[in-house]
Amino acid sequence: MPDYMIESEKDEKYCKLFIRLSGHFLAVHLEDDFFELDDDAQMAYISEYAWEPFEYHEPQDVYDLIDNLTYEVMHIIEKGI
């Protein structure tokens, strides 16, 4: 996960949706500046706020769960199921 620069409207929507959906796996939603953090800071944030069922998962695994849900929801929005 290199520093993330929003390059398109789709990327911007992805980031907003990722932050919104993070609340399904974390005790709080990610901060709006999450993608401006470096990799270590992102993983530390996820580790700190992982929702109880995910607290023993690796932060990268929780990130991947959020990422997968985000892509699925974006696909539903774009394609209509």
mmCIF file of the C-alpha atoms, coordinates in Angstrom:
data_MODEL
# 
_entry.id   MODEL 
# 
loop_
_atom_site.group_PDB 
_atom_site.id 
_atom_site.type_symbol 
_atom_site.label_atom_id 
_atom_site.label_alt_id 
_atom_site.label_comp_id 
_atom_site.label_asym_id 
_atom_site.label_entity_id 
_atom_site.label_seq_id 
_atom_site.pdbx_PDB_ins_code 
_atom_site.Cartn_x 
_atom_site.Cartn_y 
_atom_site.Cartn_z 
_atom_site.occupancy 
_atom_site.B_iso_or_equiv 
_atom_site.pdbx_formal_charge 
_atom_site.auth_seq_id 
_atom_site.auth_comp_id 
_atom_site.auth_asym_id 
_atom_site.auth_atom_id 
_atom_site.pdbx_PDB_model_num 
ATOM 1  C CA . MET A 1 1  ? 0.000   0.000   0.000   1.00 0.00 ? 1  MET A CA 1 
ATOM 2  C CA . PRO A 1 2  ? 2.055   2.974   -1.180  1.00 0.00 ? 2  PRO A CA 1 
ATOM 3  C CA . ASP A 1 3  ? 0.990   6.526   -0.445  1.00 0.00 ? 3  ASP A CA 1 
ATOM 4  C CA . TYR A 1 4  ? -2.395  6.780   -2.074  1.00 0.00 ? 4  TYR A CA 1 
ATOM 5  C CA . MET A 1 5  ? -3.112  9.630   -4.461  1.00 0.00 ? 5  MET A CA 1 
ATOM 6  C CA . ILE A 1 6  ? -6.689  10.003  -5.620  1.00 0.00 ? 6  ILE A CA 1 
ATOM 7  C CA . GLU A 1 7  ? -6.379  10.039  -9.410  1.00 0.00 ? 7  GLU A CA 1 
ATOM 8  C CA . SER A 1 8  ? -9.932  9.652   -10.551 1.00 0.00 ? 8  SER A CA 1 
ATOM 9  C CA . GLU A 1 9  ? -13.531 9.948   -9.491  1.00 0.00 ? 9  GLU A CA 1 
ATOM 10 C CA . LYS A 1 10 ? -13.734 6.152   -9.190  1.00 0.00 ? 10 LYS A CA 1 
ATOM 11 C CA . ASP A 1 11 ? -10.740 6.119   -6.826  1.00 0.00 ? 11 ASP A CA 1 
ATOM 12 C CA . GLU A 1 12 ? -12.327 8.866   -4.754  1.00 0.00 ? 12 GLU A CA 1 
ATOM 13 C CA . LYS A 1 13 ? -15.583 6.894   -4.508  1.00 0.00 ? 13 LYS A CA 1 
ATOM 14 C CA . TYR A 1 14 ? -13.621 3.776   -3.573  1.00 0.00 ? 14 TYR A CA 1 
ATOM 15 C CA . CYS A 1 15 ? -11.832 5.605   -0.750  1.00 0.00 ? 15 CYS A CA 1 
ATOM 16 C CA . LYS A 1 16 ? -15.045 7.083   0.646   1.00 0.00 ? 16 LYS A CA 1 
ATOM 17 C CA . LEU A 1 17 ? -16.815 3.747   0.462   1.00 0.00 ? 17 LEU A CA 1 
ATOM 18 C CA . PHE A 1 18 ? -13.840 1.915   2.028   1.00 0.00 ? 18 PHE A CA 1 
ATOM 19 C CA . ILE A 1 19 ? -13.912 4.341   4.964   1.00 0.00 ? 19 ILE A CA 1 
ATOM 20 C CA . ARG A 1 20 ? -17.669 3.980   5.344   1.00 0.00 ? 20 ARG A CA 1 
ATOM 21 C CA . LEU A 1 21 ? -17.598 0.174   5.185   1.00 0.00 ? 21 LEU A CA 1 
ATOM 22 C CA . SER A 1 22 ? -14.662 -0.072  7.594   1.00 0.00 ? 22 SER A CA 1 
ATOM 23 C CA . GLY A 1 23 ? -17.185 0.207   10.429  1.00 0.00 ? 23 GLY A CA 1 
ATOM 24 C CA . HIS A 1 24 ? -18.276 -3.366  9.663   1.00 0.00 ? 24 HIS A CA 1 
ATOM 25 C CA . PHE A 1 25 ? -14.875 -4.625  10.818  1.00 0.00 ? 25 PHE A CA 1 
ATOM 26 C CA . LEU A 1 26 ? -13.637 -1.902  13.170  1.00 0.00 ? 26 LEU A CA 1 
ATOM 27 C CA . ALA A 1 27 ? -15.029 -0.405  16.364  1.00 0.00 ? 27 ALA A CA 1 
ATOM 28 C CA . VAL A 1 28 ? -14.913 2.992   14.626  1.00 0.00 ? 28 VAL A CA 1 
ATOM 29 C CA . HIS A 1 29 ? -14.908 4.139   11.019  1.00 0.00 ? 29 HIS A CA 1 
ATOM 30 C CA . LEU A 1 30 ? -11.533 5.000   9.560   1.00 0.00 ? 30 LEU A CA 1 
ATOM 31 C CA . GLU A 1 31 ? -10.598 8.661   9.569   1.00 0.00 ? 31 GLU A CA 1 
ATOM 32 C CA . ASP A 1 32 ? -11.043 10.600  6.315   1.00 0.00 ? 32 ASP A CA 1 
ATOM 33 C CA . ASP A 1 33 ? -7.259  10.947  5.967   1.00 0.00 ? 33 ASP A CA 1 
ATOM 34 C CA . PHE A 1 34 ? -6.623  7.194   6.284   1.00 0.00 ? 34 PHE A CA 1 
ATOM 35 C CA . PHE A 1 35 ? -5.184  6.864   2.776   1.00 0.00 ? 35 PHE A CA 1 
ATOM 36 C CA . GLU A 1 36 ? -2.726  9.675   3.473   1.00 0.00 ? 36 GLU A CA 1 
ATOM 37 C CA . LEU A 1 37 ? -1.108  7.583   6.227   1.00 0.00 ? 37 LEU A CA 1 
ATOM 38 C CA . ASP A 1 38 ? 1.884   5.369   5.505   1.00 0.00 ? 38 ASP A CA 1 
ATOM 39 C CA . ASP A 1 39 ? 1.508   1.590   5.538   1.00 0.00 ? 39 ASP A CA 1 
ATOM 40 C CA . ASP A 1 40 ? 2.635   1.139   9.134   1.00 0.00 ? 40 ASP A CA 1 
ATOM 41 C CA . ALA A 1 41 ? 0.274   3.823   10.420  1.00 0.00 ? 41 ALA A CA 1 
ATOM 42 C CA . GLN A 1 42 ? -2.640  2.296   8.483   1.00 0.00 ? 42 GLN A CA 1 
ATOM 43 C CA . MET A 1 43 ? -1.985  -1.152  9.942   1.00 0.00 ? 43 MET A CA 1 
ATOM 44 C CA . ALA A 1 44 ? -1.542  0.286   13.448  1.00 0.00 ? 44 ALA A CA 1 
ATOM 45 C CA . TYR A 1 45 ? -4.895  2.061   13.170  1.00 0.00 ? 45 TYR A CA 1 
ATOM 46 C CA . ILE A 1 46 ? -6.641  -1.102  12.012  1.00 0.00 ? 46 ILE A CA 1 
ATOM 47 C CA . SER A 1 47 ? -4.968  -3.154  14.733  1.00 0.00 ? 47 SER A CA 1 
ATOM 48 C CA . GLU A 1 48 ? -5.967  -0.647  17.405  1.00 0.00 ? 48 GLU A CA 1 
ATOM 49 C CA . TYR A 1 49 ? -9.625  -0.450  16.394  1.00 0.00 ? 49 TYR A CA 1 
ATOM 50 C CA . ALA A 1 50 ? -10.371 -3.957  15.115  1.00 0.00 ? 50 ALA A CA 1 
ATOM 51 C CA . TRP A 1 51 ? -13.852 -5.022  16.168  1.00 0.00 ? 51 TRP A CA 1 
ATOM 52 C CA . GLU A 1 52 ? -13.792 -7.778  18.807  1.00 0.00 ? 52 GLU A CA 1 
ATOM 53 C CA . PRO A 1 53 ? -14.408 -10.710 16.410  1.00 0.00 ? 53 PRO A CA 1 
ATOM 54 C CA . PHE A 1 54 ? -11.397 -9.520  14.366  1.00 0.00 ? 54 PHE A CA 1 
ATOM 55 C CA . GLU A 1 55 ? -9.062  -8.374  17.149  1.00 0.00 ? 55 GLU A CA 1 
ATOM 56 C CA . TYR A 1 56 ? -6.773  -11.408 16.767  1.00 0.00 ? 56 TYR A CA 1 
ATOM 57 C CA . HIS A 1 57 ? -6.619  -11.202 12.975  1.00 0.00 ? 57 HIS A CA 1 
ATOM 58 C CA . GLU A 1 58 ? -3.620  -9.661  11.287  1.00 0.00 ? 58 GLU A CA 1 
ATOM 59 C CA . PRO A 1 59 ? -4.308  -6.006  10.374  1.00 0.00 ? 59 PRO A CA 1 
ATOM 60 C CA . GLN A 1 60 ? -3.613  -6.755  6.695   1.00 0.00 ? 60 GLN A CA 1 
ATOM 61 C CA . ASP A 1 61 ? -6.285  -9.469  6.788   1.00 0.00 ? 61 ASP A CA 1 
ATOM 62 C CA . VAL A 1 62 ? -8.823  -7.008  8.215   1.00 0.00 ? 62 VAL A CA 1 
ATOM 63 C CA . TYR A 1 63 ? -7.788  -4.460  5.572   1.00 0.00 ? 63 TYR A CA 1 
ATOM 64 C CA . ASP A 1 64 ? -8.375  -7.126  2.920   1.00 0.00 ? 64 ASP A CA 1 
ATOM 65 C CA . LEU A 1 65 ? -11.852 -7.877  4.307   1.00 0.00 ? 65 LEU A CA 1 
ATOM 66 C CA . ILE A 1 66 ? -12.760 -4.188  4.070   1.00 0.00 ? 66 ILE A CA 1 
ATOM 67 C CA . ASP A 1 67 ? -11.243 -4.021  0.586   1.00 0.00 ? 67 ASP A CA 1 
ATOM 68 C CA . ASN A 1 68 ? -13.203 -7.060  -0.629  1.00 0.00 ? 68 ASN A CA 1 
ATOM 69 C CA . LEU A 1 69 ? -16.481 -5.691  0.719   1.00 0.00 ? 69 LEU A CA 1 
ATOM 70 C CA . THR A 1 70 ? -15.750 -2.321  -0.875  1.00 0.00 ? 70 THR A CA 1 
ATOM 71 C CA . TYR A 1 71 ? -15.163 -3.879  -4.297  1.00 0.00 ? 71 TYR A CA 1 
ATOM 72 C CA . GLU A 1 72 ? -18.328 -5.972  -4.001  1.00 0.00 ? 72 GLU A CA 1 
ATOM 73 C CA . VAL A 1 73 ? -20.458 -2.953  -3.095  1.00 0.00 ? 73 VAL A CA 1 
ATOM 74 C CA . MET A 1 74 ? -18.894 -0.856  -5.869  1.00 0.00 ? 74 MET A CA 1 
ATOM 75 C CA . HIS A 1 75 ? -19.680 -3.634  -8.330  1.00 0.00 ? 75 HIS A CA 1 
ATOM 76 C CA . ILE A 1 76 ? -23.305 -3.730  -7.175  1.00 0.00 ? 76 ILE A CA 1 
ATOM 77 C CA . ILE A 1 77 ? -23.582 0.048   -7.489  1.00 0.00 ? 77 ILE A CA 1 
ATOM 78 C CA . GLU A 1 78 ? -21.999 0.086   -10.956 1.00 0.00 ? 78 GLU A CA 1 
ATOM 79 C CA . LYS A 1 79 ? -23.610 -3.038  -12.411 1.00 0.00 ? 79 LYS A CA 1 
ATOM 80 C CA . GLY A 1 80 ? -26.832 -3.249  -10.425 1.00 0.00 ? 80 GLY A CA 1 
ATOM 81 C CA . ILE A 1 81 ? -26.129 -6.675  -8.863  1.00 0.00 ? 81 ILE A CA 1 
# 
